C-alpha cells in the first residue's frame, strides 16, 4: 500500500469514491470493513486499520458493511444499486425513520439528485412515491395486526397529520383506514373506480380468452379463481358506473381478505396512474385516455403465462394455459384456481408433453416453478426492476422478452420494453411509418422517447393494433 494511514484517513473522511477498490477501511470497534466512500459516520482514526483487499480484512476477523456493501462491489455488482436497495429495505422496515427523501439519500450515500436518478433507472419511480407506498404498506400491516387507534397509526408510520394520512391511504388503497379494518371481518368491500377507467377495455382484457377456466367475464362482472391465504376462492368484481364491489367466495378470514383487496387493486391496474404519460405523450394516448396496465394476481402467474407464450400464437398459448390449469389447478366452484409454484414443481415433463407442450417448454416451466417454490428468485421481495430482471434472466429459458413481460405485468414496473415482441414491433412499424419492422436495438431506440412510461406506451401500441393486449 503506497499511501500513509494519515492520507487514507483523510480520504475516508471525504468519502472519496475514487479509492473504492484500492483500499478497504477496517473498523476495529464494530468488526466491519467498508469502502472509502461509505456514507456511515466515520470512526476515530485510532479505531481504523486499512486493508488492501477483502481477503486481508476477513482474515482479521472483519465482516462486510451492510451500508456500503463492499462484498457487492468486489463481486463486480453495482455498488450504487446495492446501497439503493439497502436504503429501500430499511425504509420498508421502518418508514417513520425516513420522513423525507433526504433521509433515504443519506442512507444510500448519495445526493438527492443522484438518488432520484437511481430510483428512476432501477425502481421506475421516485423516492417520495416510494416512501408514500412504504408508509401505507406499514399502515395496512398494523391495521391487520392490532386495534390501535387510527390517529396513532398515521403518526406511527411517518405521517405528520391525520388528514395527510387519510388522504394518502385512500389514494393508495381506495378505502379509508377504518373501512380497510372493517373489510378484515367481512367478505366484501367497495372501491371507487379510478377516474377515467375504460371499463369496456378492462373487461375485454380480462375476458380475452372466452374459454378460460380460471377467470370469466359476464356482462359487467369479472370472476377470478385464485388462492387466498392458501385457500382456493373466487374473487367476484361487480362493476357499476363509478365503483366496483368485490366479494370473496370460498375463502375467508382477515389474511384472505387482505389478499383479495390486493388482488382487486392489481386487476384494476390501480397503481398505474396514466395521467403523467398522457400529459407527456398526448398523441399516442389520444382516444385511449384512461388506459392502464392491469396486473396478474401475482408475479408467478405472469411468469407462467410468459413462458407459455414463447414462440407460439395466442390461441395456442391460451389452450396450453387452460390445459395446465385443469391439470394442476385447484377447483373452486365452477372455476379452477391457477396452480401455485410448489404444485407445478411436482409435475413431470411427460405430464405436460402429453398436453402438447414441447419438451423444452415443459422443462422451462417446471424449472421456473421449482426455483420460485424454493425462493430463488423470491419474486415478491425484489425491490428494483434491475434486480428482478437479473433474477428472472437466471432462470433457464427466461430471456429478455420474458423478463420484461413479467416486470411489466407481474411486478408492476413502469418503464419496461418487451424487446422482440411481435405485436410491439408491428405497432412501432405502423406508428412510425417504417418500411420494415424494427429489430431489438431499433425497438429500444424508438421506445426511448416514451421513458419513463414505456410499459404503458407498450400497452397503447398493442392497443393501437385494435386487438386486446396479452
Buried (B, 14 or more C-beta within 10 A) or exposed (E): EEBEEEEBBEBBEEBBBEBBBBBBBBBBEBEBBBBBBBBBEBBEEEEBBBBEBBEBBBEEEBEBBBBBBBBBBBEEBBBBBBBBBBBBEBBBEEBBEBEEBEBBBBBBBBEBEBBBEBBBBBBBBBBEEBBBBBBBBBBBEBBBEEEEEBEEBBEBBBBEEBEEBBEBBBEBBBBBBEBBBBBBEEBBBBBEBBEEBBBEBBBBBBBBBEEBBBBBBEEBBBBBBBBBBEBBBBBBBBBEEEEBBBBBBBBBBBBBBBBBBBBBBBBBBBBBBBEEBBEBBEEBBEEBEBBBBBBBBBBBBBBBBBBBBBEBEBEEBBBBBBBBBBBBBBEBBEBBBBBBBEBBBEBEBEBBBEBEBBEEBBBBBBBBBBBBBEEEBEBEEBBBBBBBBBBBEEBEBBBBBBBBBBBBBBBBBBBBBBBBBEBBBBBBBEBEEEEEBBEEEBBEEBBEEBBBBBBBBBBBBBBBBEEBBB
